[in-house]
Amino acid sequence: MPIYRSALLRFTPEGTAIYEEDGLLATEADAQGTQRVLGAGSWSALSGQYAGQEVTHWPGRIIAPGFVDLHIHYPQTDVIGSPADGLLPWLENYTFPHESRFSDSAYAAEVARFFVDELLRNGVTSAVTFCTSHPGSVEALMHEAQSRHMRMIAGKVLQDRHSPDGVRDATEQSLIDTETLIQRWHGKDRLGYAITPRFAPTSTDAQLRGAGELAAKYPDVWIQSHVAENHDEIRWARELFPASRSYLSIYDDFGLMRERALYAHCIHFDDADRALMRERRTAAAVCPTSNLFLSSGYFDFAKADEAGFSYGLASDVGGGTSFSPFHTMLAAYYVGREGHAKQGQSLSPQALWWQHTAGAARAAGLDGIVGNLQPGCEADFVVLNPQATPLLARRTAQARDLDELLFAMIVLGDDRLIERTQLA
């Protein structure tokens, strides 16, 4: 029974941070061998329950929930930082040519190893991930995540039109491959499968219809795609699906909006779109570094909250510019503050942190499983060193309260702040 002593950060179900300057975290393996939180709270209140147990003590450090990344592309690891005029040229010039290389299983496996290493180095312990249209890309990532005992949700991309040779798949075979991968990987250890149309314009009606049928047949799998990222993409989608009320409605018309469905971006919504998200219990993966990099627009946090639909933060590597949750949280703060295209607001440090941990887990249908350190949760956590750099040490030493401490780490933090990543 591992017992840890350190400062401890966790969250209430409402998203308020609970911080113990001298905290205790106790974990215990369940029947499947996954470490789960047995006890969490102040050292003075709980230590007597574990008298005589060996304690790992990390003075000057903070134990916090592992981060949850709601939307990332593992095949785009080597595309990060590529210049482009916008989303569609970026896909054409960088993403599609690179993804074609994943027909090589050895190459897919090498990238999968590096990708998982990079997630863990940055404190990301759970991710919802796009693979490529090649089934072998899913196999490579699932094998790698399984070997680390990591919670990973991933899926083979579906794209049977408007895609170049090398990444375009065949409609019927793509659906057969998807079902085979669901049966092989979904629910195995800590792995989950996501039915993954790249985005509506690159799938035929037949492929989207088949994806919706699989979603109905396997209601506990995830669904992931992109929607309403930029105006050119929206115009294209509306031209291809003129019978649908909006871009978002295309997915609903094919049975692809429900609980455990995650749509990246969700920027250019109207009130009816937001109401549909709430009604279908579908969640948004907000990708601020990607949206700023590609000049796609600004997610409207205030209107999302007003409409009452779920969302969480995501890196969207390689359109996103960093694996680091600290960079993502800081970019989300910038996006929230923007007040010309929408109402500006200052997102609190606790809200930002929650949106990348317990809030993201809730959006993904994993509330109470990952993203928090309450009893019963899987014990994925990070050990933070608030003195990791001279400037960070100077600033955190002057923090007068929890919000100042969290915000200093958001603004000044990167992978150096993550001293240790522990998987359950």
Solvent accessible surface area in square Angstrom, and as a share of the most:
residue,aa,sasa,rsa
1,M,96,0.43
2,P,46,0.29
3,I,3,0.01
4,Y,24,0.09
5,R,66,0.24
6,S,5,0.04
7,A,13,0.10
8,L,1,0.00
9,L,1,0.00
10,R,25,0.09
11,F,0,0.00
12,T,30,0.18
13,P,91,0.57
14,E,141,0.63
15,G,13,0.12
16,T,75,0.43
17,A,12,0.09
18,I,48,0.24
19,Y,62,0.24
20,E,40,0.18
21,E,148,0.66
22,D,62,0.32
23,G,1,0.01
24,L,1,0.00
25,L,0,0.00
26,A,0,0.00
27,T,2,0.01
28,E,76,0.34
29,A,53,0.41
30,D,41,0.21
31,A,102,0.79
32,Q,148,0.66
33,G,45,0.43
34,T,8,0.05
35,Q,49,0.22
36,R,81,0.29
37,V,5,0.03
38,L,77,0.38
39,G,8,0.08
40,A,13,0.10
41,G,6,0.05
42,S,27,0.18
43,W,51,0.18
44,S,102,0.66
45,A,73,0.57
46,L,32,0.16
47,S,28,0.18
48,G,63,0.61
49,Q,127,0.56
50,Y,24,0.09
51,A,85,0.66
52,G,90,0.87
53,Q,81,0.36
54,E,155,0.70
55,V,55,0.31
56,T,57,0.33
57,H,94,0.42
58,W,40,0.14
59,P,92,0.58
60,G,50,0.48
61,R,62,0.23
62,I,5,0.03
63,I,1,0.01
64,A,0,0.00
65,P,0,0.00
66,G,1,0.01
67,F,0,0.00
68,V,2,0.01
69,D,2,0.01
70,L,1,0.01
71,H,3,0.01
72,I,0,0.00
73,H,5,0.02
74,Y,0,0.00
75,P,0,0.00
76,Q,3,0.01
77,T,8,0.05
78,D,90,0.47
79,V,5,0.03
80,I,60,0.30
81,G,58,0.56
82,S,13,0.09
83,P,100,0.63
84,A,41,0.31
85,D,145,0.75
86,G,11,0.10
87,L,14,0.07
88,L,51,0.25
89,P,51,0.32
90,W,7,0.03
91,L,14,0.07
92,E,122,0.55
93,N,91,0.47
94,Y,73,0.28
95,T,0,0.00
96,F,16,0.07
97,P,72,0.45
98,H,24,0.11
99,E,1,0.00
100,S,35,0.22
101,R,126,0.46
102,F,1,0.01
103,S,85,0.55
104,D,75,0.39
105,S,79,0.51
106,A,72,0.56
107,Y,37,0.14
108,A,0,0.00
109,A,32,0.25
110,E,85,0.38
111,V,4,0.03
112,A,0,0.00
113,R,115,0.42
114,F,103,0.43
115,F,0,0.00
116,V,0,0.00
117,D,70,0.36
118,E,24,0.11
119,L,0,0.00
120,L,27,0.14
121,R,117,0.43
122,N,7,0.03
123,G,0,0.00
124,V,1,0.01
125,T,2,0.01
126,S,3,0.02
127,A,3,0.02
128,V,3,0.01
129,T,0,0.00
130,F,0,0.00
131,C,0,0.00
132,T,0,0.00
133,S,8,0.05
134,H,30,0.13
135,P,50,0.31
136,G,28,0.27
137,S,0,0.00
138,V,0,0.00
139,E,44,0.20
140,A,14,0.11
141,L,0,0.00
142,M,0,0.00
143,H,92,0.41
144,E,25,0.11
145,A,0,0.00
146,Q,49,0.22
147,S,85,0.55
148,R,69,0.25
149,H,55,0.25
150,M,1,0.00
151,R,34,0.12
152,M,0,0.00
153,I,3,0.02
154,A,0,0.00
155,G,0,0.00
156,K,1,0.01
157,V,0,0.00
158,L,0,0.00
159,Q,0,0.00
160,D,15,0.08
161,R,53,0.19
162,H,87,0.39
163,S,10,0.06
164,P,62,0.39
165,D,114,0.59
166,G,41,0.40
167,V,2,0.01
168,R,111,0.41
169,D,25,0.13
170,A,64,0.49
171,T,43,0.25
172,E,132,0.59
173,Q,89,0.39
174,S,2,0.01
175,L,33,0.17
176,I,86,0.44
177,D,28,0.15
178,T,1,0.00
179,E,40,0.18
180,T,74,0.43
181,L,5,0.02
182,I,5,0.02
183,Q,125,0.55
184,R,106,0.39
185,W,1,0.00
186,H,42,0.19
187,G,58,0.56
188,K,86,0.37
189,D,89,0.46
190,R,6,0.02
191,L,5,0.02
192,G,1,0.01
193,Y,0,0.00
194,A,0,0.00
195,I,0,0.00
196,T,0,0.00
197,P,0,0.00
198,R,4,0.02
199,F,7,0.03
200,A,0,0.00
201,P,0,0.00
202,T,1,0.01
203,S,0,0.00
204,T,39,0.23
205,D,63,0.32
206,A,50,0.39
207,Q,0,0.00
208,L,0,0.00
209,R,119,0.44
210,G,7,0.07
211,A,0,0.00
212,G,7,0.06
213,E,109,0.49
214,L,16,0.08
215,A,2,0.01
216,A,81,0.63
217,K,128,0.54
218,Y,39,0.15
219,P,91,0.57
220,D,76,0.39
221,V,0,0.00
222,W,8,0.03
223,I,0,0.00
224,Q,3,0.01
225,S,0,0.00
226,H,15,0.07
227,V,0,0.00
228,A,2,0.02
229,E,5,0.02
230,N,22,0.11
231,H,107,0.48
232,D,75,0.39
233,E,0,0.00
234,I,32,0.16
235,R,137,0.50
236,W,64,0.22
237,A,0,0.00
238,R,90,0.33
239,E,129,0.58
240,L,48,0.24
241,F,12,0.05
242,P,104,0.65
243,A,107,0.83
244,S,9,0.06
245,R,121,0.44
246,S,11,0.07
247,Y,6,0.02
248,L,1,0.01
249,S,9,0.06
250,I,0,0.00
251,Y,0,0.00
252,D,32,0.17
253,D,89,0.46
254,F,32,0.13
255,G,44,0.42
256,L,0,0.00
257,M,10,0.04
258,R,47,0.17
259,E,85,0.38
260,R,58,0.21
261,A,1,0.01
262,L,3,0.01
263,Y,0,0.00
264,A,0,0.00
265,H,2,0.01
266,C,3,0.02
267,I,11,0.06
268,H,54,0.24
269,F,21,0.09
270,D,65,0.33
271,D,104,0.54
272,A,49,0.38
273,D,7,0.04
274,R,20,0.07
275,A,27,0.21
276,L,22,0.11
277,M,0,0.00
278,R,106,0.39
279,E,104,0.47
280,R,94,0.34
281,R,166,0.61
282,T,1,0.01
283,A,2,0.02
284,A,0,0.00
285,A,1,0.01
286,V,0,0.00
287,C,0,0.00
288,P,1,0.01
289,T,10,0.06
290,S,0,0.00
291,N,2,0.01
292,L,71,0.35
293,F,75,0.31
294,L,13,0.06
295,S,98,0.63
296,S,6,0.04
297,G,14,0.14
298,Y,78,0.30
299,F,3,0.01
300,D,12,0.06
301,F,1,0.00
302,A,20,0.16
303,K,92,0.39
304,A,1,0.00
305,D,83,0.43
306,E,151,0.68
307,A,18,0.14
308,G,48,0.47
309,F,13,0.05
310,S,51,0.33
311,Y,24,0.09
312,G,0,0.00
313,L,0,0.00
314,A,0,0.00
315,S,1,0.01
316,D,8,0.04
317,V,0,0.00
318,G,0,0.00
319,G,2,0.02
320,G,0,0.00
321,T,65,0.38
322,S,15,0.09
323,F,17,0.07
324,S,4,0.03
325,P,1,0.01
326,F,1,0.00
327,H,79,0.35
328,T,0,0.00
329,M,0,0.00
330,L,31,0.15
331,A,7,0.06
332,A,0,0.00
333,Y,44,0.17
334,Y,118,0.45
335,V,1,0.01
336,G,0,0.00
337,R,138,0.50
338,E,27,0.12
339,G,46,0.44
340,H,183,0.82
341,A,80,0.62
342,K,28,0.12
343,Q,125,0.56
344,G,33,0.32
345,Q,52,0.23
346,S,66,0.43
347,L,12,0.06
348,S,50,0.32
349,P,19,0.12
350,Q,38,0.17
351,A,33,0.26
352,L,0,0.00
353,W,0,0.00
354,W,48,0.17
355,Q,8,0.04
356,H,1,0.01
357,T,0,0.00
358,A,8,0.06
359,G,2,0.02
360,A,0,0.00
361,A,1,0.00
362,R,91,0.33
363,A,8,0.07
364,A,0,0.00
365,G,28,0.27
366,L,5,0.03
367,D,79,0.41
368,G,43,0.42
369,I,55,0.28
370,V,2,0.01
371,G,4,0.04
372,N,15,0.08
373,L,0,0.00
374,Q,42,0.19
375,P,83,0.52
376,G,38,0.37
377,C,4,0.02
378,E,5,0.02
379,A,1,0.01
380,D,3,0.02
381,F,2,0.01
382,V,0,0.00
383,V,1,0.01
384,L,0,0.00
385,N,21,0.11
386,P,8,0.05
387,Q,91,0.40
388,A,31,0.24
389,T,21,0.12
390,P,121,0.76
391,L,108,0.54
392,L,1,0.01
393,A,26,0.20
394,R,171,0.62
395,R,88,0.32
396,T,14,0.08
397,A,88,0.68
398,Q,108,0.48
399,A,28,0.22
400,R,205,0.75
401,D,82,0.42
402,L,33,0.16
403,D,54,0.28
404,E,35,0.16
405,L,23,0.11
406,L,2,0.01
407,F,59,0.25
408,A,6,0.05
409,M,0,0.00
410,I,1,0.01
411,V,62,0.36
412,L,53,0.26
413,G,4,0.04
414,D,26,0.13
415,D,42,0.22
416,R,146,0.53
417,L,1,0.00
418,I,18,0.09
419,E,85,0.38
420,R,115,0.42
421,T,36,0.21
422,Q,48,0.21
423,L,29,0.14
424,A,10,0.07
